[in-house]
């Protein structure tokens, strides 16, 4: 998922350099949304992992 964030950031940088401000702004917003979704999913996964505990075999 973080690969998508990097992709949109690269698109935004290239669009910004070439003068396409609208595309750059939209790409940055999409990258931010995907990044925060990834962070939330990571935190949920971490909390669930801690709640389940470790099984000793």
DONU-670877 format. One record per atom (N, C-alpha, C, O): residue in three letters; atom name; x, y, z. Coordinates in pm, whole numbers, plus 50000, padded with zeros to 5 digits. Layout:
Ala:CA:X:Y:Z
...
This chain:
Unk:N:50083:49881:50000
Unk:CA:50000:50000:50000
Unk:C:50087:50125:50000
Unk:O:50053:50227:49940
Unk:N:50198:50116:50068
Unk:CA:50286:50233:50069
Unk:C:50352:50255:49933
Unk:O:50399:50364:49903
Unk:N:50355:50151:49852
Unk:CA:50404:50166:49716
Unk:C:50316:50260:49635
Unk:O:50364:50337:49552
Unk:N:50185:50253:49660
Unk:CA:50091:50344:49593
Unk:C:50117:50488:49636
Unk:O:50109:50580:49555
Unk:N:50149:50507:49763
Unk:CA:50177:50642:49814
Unk:C:50298:50700:49742
Unk:O:50296:50815:49698
Unk:N:50403:50620:49730
Unk:CA:50523:50667:49661
Unk:C:50493:50697:49515
Unk:O:50542:50795:49460
Unk:N:50412:50612:49451
Unk:CA:50375:50634:49311
Unk:C:50304:50767:49293
Unk:O:50337:50844:49203
Unk:N:50206:50795:49379
Unk:CA:50132:50920:49367
Unk:C:50220:51040:49400
Unk:O:50202:51147:49342
Unk:N:50314:51024:49493
Unk:CA:50405:51135:49523
Unk:C:50496:51164:49405
Unk:O:50524:51281:49375
Unk:N:50543:51060:49337
Unk:CA:50627:51081:49219
Unk:C:50547:51149:49108
Unk:O:50596:51241:49043
Unk:N:50422:51104:49088
Unk:CA:50336:51168:48989
Unk:C:50316:51315:49023
Unk:O:50320:51401:48935
Unk:N:50295:51343:49151
Unk:CA:50275:51482:49193
Unk:C:50399:51566:49169
Unk:O:50389:51680:49123
Unk:N:50516:51511:49198
Unk:CA:50640:51586:49177
Unk:C:50662:51614:49029
Unk:O:50698:51726:48992
Unk:N:50642:51514:48945
Unk:CA:50661:51534:48801
Unk:C:50559:51634:48747
Unk:O:50594:51722:48668
Unk:N:50433:51620:48791
Unk:CA:50330:51713:48744
Unk:C:50359:51855:48791
Unk:O:50336:51951:48718
Unk:N:50409:51869:48914
Unk:CA:50444:52001:48965
Unk:C:50558:52064:48889
Unk:O:50556:52184:48860
Unk:N:50657:51984:48855
Unk:CA:50771:52036:48778
Unk:C:50726:52081:48640
Unk:O:50773:52182:48588
Unk:N:50634:52004:48580
Unk:CA:50588:52036:48445
Unk:C:50480:52144:48443
Unk:O:50438:52188:48335
Unk:N:50434:52186:48560
Unk:CA:50338:52296:48566
Unk:C:50192:52254:48571
Unk:O:50104:52339:48555
Unk:N:50165:52128:48593
Unk:CA:50027:52082:48604
Unk:C:49987:52084:48751
Unk:O:49990:51981:48819
Unk:N:49948:52200:48799
Unk:CA:49918:52217:48942
Unk:C:49798:52138:48989
Unk:O:49798:52087:49101
Unk:N:49696:52128:48906
Unk:CA:49575:52055:48946
Unk:C:49602:51907:48966
Unk:O:49556:51847:49063
Unk:N:49676:51850:48873
Unk:CA:49710:51708:48883
Unk:C:49802:51685:49002
Unk:O:49788:51586:49074
Unk:N:49895:51775:49023
Unk:CA:49988:51762:49136
Unk:C:49912:51768:49268
Unk:O:49938:51688:49359
Unk:N:49820:51861:49280
Unk:CA:49743:51874:49403
Unk:C:49657:51752:49429
Unk:O:49648:51704:49542
Unk:N:49594:51702:49323
Unk:CA:49509:51583:49339
Unk:C:49593:51462:49377
Unk:O:49551:51381:49460
Unk:N:49711:51448:49318
Unk:CA:49797:51334:49349
Unk:C:49846:51341:49494
Unk:O:49854:51238:49561
Unk:N:49877:51459:49541
Unk:CA:49920:51474:49681
Unk:C:49806:51436:49775
Unk:O:49830:51368:49875
Unk:N:49685:51479:49746
Unk:CA:49571:51445:49832
Unk:C:49545:51295:49834
Unk:O:49519:51238:49940
Unk:N:49553:51231:49718
Unk:CA:49535:51086:49713
Unk:C:49644:51016:49792
Unk:O:49617:50920:49865
Unk:N:49768:51062:49778
Unk:CA:49880:51002:49851
Unk:C:49860:51017:50001
Unk:O:49889:50924:50077
Unk:N:49811:51133:50045
Unk:CA:49787:51154:50189
Unk:C:49680:51059:50241
Unk:O:49695:51000:50348
Unk:N:49572:51046:50164
Unk:CA:49462:50959:50207
Unk:C:49510:50814:50217
Unk:O:49483:50747:50317
Unk:N:49581:50767:50116
Unk:CA:49629:50629:50118
Unk:C:49728:50609:50232
Unk:O:49728:50504:50297
Unk:N:49813:50708:50258
Unk:CA:49910:50697:50367
Unk:C:49840:50684:50502
Unk:O:49877:50599:50583
Unk:N:49738:50767:50526
Unk:CA:49670:50760:50654
Unk:C:49588:50632:50668
Unk:O:49575:50579:50779
Unk:N:49534:50581:50558
Unk:CA:49466:50452:50564
Unk:C:49566:50342:50599
Unk:O:49534:50254:50678
Unk:N:49685:50347:50542
Unk:CA:49788:50248:50573
Unk:C:49830:50256:50719
Unk:O:49850:50153:50783
Unk:N:49842:50376:50772
Unk:CA:49880:50391:50913
Unk:C:49770:50335:51004
Unk:O:49799:50266:51101
Unk:N:49644:50364:50972
Unk:CA:49533:50314:51053
Unk:C:49528:50161:51048
Unk:O:49511:50096:51151
Unk:N:49544:50104:50929
Unk:CA:49544:49958:50918
Unk:C:49660:49896:50995
Unk:O:49644:49790:51056
Unk:N:49776:49960:50993
Unk:CA:49889:49911:51071
Unk:C:49859:49913:51220
Unk:O:49887:49817:51291
Unk:N:49801:50024:51267
Unk:CA:49770:50034:51410
Unk:C:49665:49932:51452
Unk:O:49676:49872:51559
Unk:N:49564:49912:51369
Unk:CA:49462:49812:51401
Unk:C:49525:49674:51405
Unk:O:49495:49595:51495
Unk:N:49610:49644:51311
Unk:CA:49678:49515:51307
Unk:C:49766:49496:51431
Unk:O:49769:49387:51488
Unk:N:49836:49600:51472
Unk:CA:49921:49592:51590
Unk:C:49839:49569:51717
Unk:O:49877:49488:51802
Unk:N:49727:49640:51730
Unk:CA:49642:49624:51848
Unk:C:49582:49484:51853
Unk:O:49579:49422:51959
Unk:N:49535:49435:51739
Unk:CA:49477:49300:51735
Unk:C:49585:49197:51768
Unk:O:49558:49100:51839
Unk:N:49704:49216:51716
Unk:CA:49813:49124:51746
Unk:C:49848:49122:51893
Unk:O:49876:49016:51950
Unk:N:49848:49239:51956
Unk:CA:49877:49246:52100
Unk:C:49762:49185:52182
Unk:O:49786:49120:52284
Unk:N:49640:49207:52137
Unk:CA:49524:49156:52211
Unk:C:49519:49003:52206
Unk:O:49480:48940:52304
Unk:N:49557:48945:52094
Unk:CA:49555:48800:52082
Unk:C:49668:48735:52160
Unk:O:49655:48621:52204
Unk:N:49776:48805:52177
Unk:CA:49888:48752:52251
Unk:C:49965:48650:52170
Unk:O:49930:48618:52056
Unk:N:50069:48599:52230
Unk:CA:50151:48500:52162
Unk:C:50113:48362:52215
Unk:O:50095:48343:52335
Unk:N:50102:48268:52124
Unk:CA:50075:48130:52162
Unk:C:50209:48058:52180
Unk:O:50293:48058:52091
Unk:N:50226:47997:52296
Unk:CA:50350:47923:52321
Unk:C:50326:47777:52287
Unk:O:50229:47715:52330
Unk:N:50418:47726:52208
Unk:CA:50401:47588:52162
Unk:C:50500:47500:52233
Unk:O:50503:47379:52210
